[in-house]
Amino acid sequence: MNYSGEWDIFKSVLDNFWEAFDFSNDKNDLWINKRFKNQINDVLDKVSKTAVEEGKEHYYVNEVVQPFFDQAAKDFKEYIKDYIDTEE
């Protein structure tokens, strides 16, 4: 069974996701981005391999990974909002 086409699609989705975090103009943003990537990179590799093995790339991207990142972004925004509101 050859999943190279599916792997290429899934890898492309993940690569496009990482590009959204490319803040190449500021060293602090790069440091934060690298730290974030290092913490989740191994897990995303495992998820992507599992998705390809199961032939469920769309499921893992749309039902597992993306909802988590959407929730994480929402939580981060709320955290920052609460932090900023308490600083003023």
Beta strands, then each sheet from edge to edge (+ up, - down):
end
